């Protein structure tokens, strides 16, 4: 685990996210941040379901991508043009229908220009992770 600490508090990060990414207000909840990590929750609604009544891949992708963004911004500060350069997700098992989902991100490497990490997505009522993702974010030069 890194000894680097977040440069933004939870409330500062949440405020900044809503400022630069207002479409997530009411969609995702920032639950926690820490050294090189963050967690967000998706309160699954009908619009997040696919045929068969399970949470859709795009909804899980949204949760993973936004949580990576939050984890990176917590560590580097207010850099809204930090962008996803790669995100790969493996769907491991069926999430519970219409149950809240939680994503936990851990940054594995944080450099001057790239942030690399992994995420586990959990569905309430399912013991094991329902998805695993890896991501790389590009950090704009100072």
C-alpha positions in Angstrom: 0.0 0.0 0.0 1.2 3.5 -0.8 2.0 6.0 1.8 0.6 8.8 -0.5 -2.5 10.4 0.9 -5.5 11.8 -1.1 -5.1 15.5 -1.8 -8.9 16.0 -1.8 -11.3 15.2 1.0 -14.4 13.1 0.3 -16.6 16.2 0.3 -14.2 18.2 -1.9 -14.0 15.4 -4.4 -17.8 14.9 -4.5 -18.3 18.6 -5.0 -15.8 18.7 -7.8 -17.3 15.6 -9.5 -20.7 17.2 -9.5 -19.2 20.4 -10.9 -17.4 18.7 -13.9 -19.5 15.6 -14.3 -23.0 16.7 -13.3 -24.8 13.8 -15.0 -23.7 11.5 -12.2 -25.6 13.5 -9.5 -28.3 11.2 -8.3 -26.9 8.4 -10.3 -23.8 7.4 -8.3 -22.8 7.9 -4.7 -19.2 8.4 -3.7 -18.8 6.3 -0.5 -15.1 6.5 0.4 -11.7 7.5 -0.6 -8.3 6.6 0.9 -4.7 6.2 -0.2 -4.8 5.0 -3.8 -8.4 3.8 -3.5 -12.1 4.8 -3.8 -15.5 3.2 -3.6 -18.8 4.2 -5.2 -22.3 2.9 -5.2 -24.9 2.5 -7.9 -28.5 2.4 -6.6 -29.7 0.1 -9.4 -33.0 1.2 -11.0 -35.1 -0.2 -13.8 -33.2 1.9 -16.4 -30.0 -0.1 -15.4 -31.5 -3.5 -16.2 -31.2 -5.5 -19.4 -33.6 -8.1 -20.7 -33.7 -11.0 -18.2 -33.8 -8.6 -15.3 -30.1 -8.3 -14.6 -27.9 -5.2 -14.3 -26.6 -4.2 -17.8 -23.0 -4.2 -18.8 -23.0 -0.5 -19.6 -24.3 0.3 -16.1 -21.5 -1.7 -14.5 -19.0 -0.1 -16.9 -20.3 3.4 -15.8 -19.8 2.5 -12.2 -16.2 1.1 -12.8 -15.1 4.1 -15.0 -16.5 6.7 -12.6 -14.9 5.1 -9.6 -11.5 5.0 -11.3 -11.9 8.7 -12.1 -12.7 9.4 -8.5 -9.8 7.4 -7.2 -7.4 9.1 -9.5 -8.7 12.6 -8.8 -8.6 12.0 -5.1 -4.9 11.5 -5.4 -3.9 14.2 -8.0 -6.5 16.9 -7.3 -8.7 19.0 -9.6 -7.7 17.8 -13.0 -11.0 17.5 -15.0 -9.3 16.5 -18.2 -7.9 13.3 -16.8 -9.4 10.8 -19.2 -9.8 7.0 -19.6 -7.3 5.6 -22.1 -8.3 2.0 -21.5 -10.8 0.1 -19.5 -11.3 -3.6 -19.7 -14.1 -5.4 -17.8 -14.7 -9.1 -17.1 -18.2 -10.0 -16.1 -17.8 -12.9 -13.7 -21.3 -13.8 -12.6 -24.9 -12.5 -12.7 -25.6 -9.6 -10.4 -28.7 -9.7 -8.2 -31.7 -8.2 -10.0 -32.2 -4.5 -9.1 -29.9 -4.7 -6.1 -27.4 -1.9 -5.3 -23.9 -2.3 -6.7 -20.7 -1.2 -5.2 -17.3 -0.7 -6.9 -14.0 -0.7 -5.1 -11.0 0.6 -7.0 -7.4 0.3 -6.0 -4.7 2.2 -7.9 -1.7 0.1 -8.6 0.5 2.8 -10.1 0.2 6.5 -10.1 2.7 8.4 -12.1 2.9 11.9 -13.6 1.0 11.0 -16.8 -0.8 7.7 -16.1 -2.9 6.1 -13.4 -3.4 2.3 -13.5 -5.6 0.2 -11.3 -8.1 -2.5 -10.9 -11.7 -2.6 -9.6 -14.1 -5.2 -8.2 -17.8 -4.8 -8.6 -20.1 -6.3 -6.0 -23.9 -6.8 -6.1 -25.8 -6.8 -2.9 -26.9 -10.3 -2.1 -24.0 -12.0 -4.1 -21.1 -13.2 -2.1 -18.4 -13.0 -4.8 -17.5 -10.1 -7.1 -19.8 -9.9 -10.2 -17.1 -8.1 -12.3 -13.5 -7.2 -12.4 -12.0 -4.3 -14.3 -8.6 -2.9 -15.1 -8.1 0.7 -16.2 -5.6 3.3 -17.3 -6.2 7.0 -17.1 -4.1 9.7 -18.8 -3.3 12.6 -16.5 -2.8 15.9 -18.4 0.6 17.6 -18.1 1.0 20.4 -15.6 
